[in-house]
């Protein structure tokens, strides 16, 4: 599946989910919009597989309709400017990719948010829309919104993901150093059994 097809699927998906949020016809240079998108990016960075924010999809009751953006609104979303602003609040760095997508003659912005690389992303300063220094934001499973970590369930998920990443990083470092990881006894016995089968 090519990248553009995946972006089209996000536009027409039609409902928000933990990893997907829609915004209507907005401009990046609105301070409140900047804060809302920053908060969402921080939250999506801390969930498995990150997420995406699609701009140009209007909500009508419980449904969402792709309406597209005006050229001036579309042009206000520039990769360097958006990334720079968001990372004034993100510690460590939050990785995003901004794509401009044309679908059935209408124009959309898709902000793809990558899951944190090594350690969870923390808000490093206060700002609009409730951005709070020291807060860890997430997207809870129970409701499609961005909040500070609300319970031990979400915190445990973040800690477990960070631990897995830390272990993989450690094992990669050990491998590069030339050291060998000692296998568990059961695994060693299994390999020994396989080795003596042909004798």
Secondary structure, DSSP 8 states (H G I E B T S, - for coil): --HHHHHHHHHH--S-BTTEEEE-S--TT-HHHHHHHHHHHHHHHTSTT-EEEEESEEEETTEEEE----HHHHHT--HHHHHHHHTTTEES---EEEEEEEETTEEEEEEEE---SSS--EE-S--STT--TT--EE--SSSSS-EE--SHHHHHHHHHHHHHHHHHHHHHHHHHHT------HHHHHHHHHHHTTT-
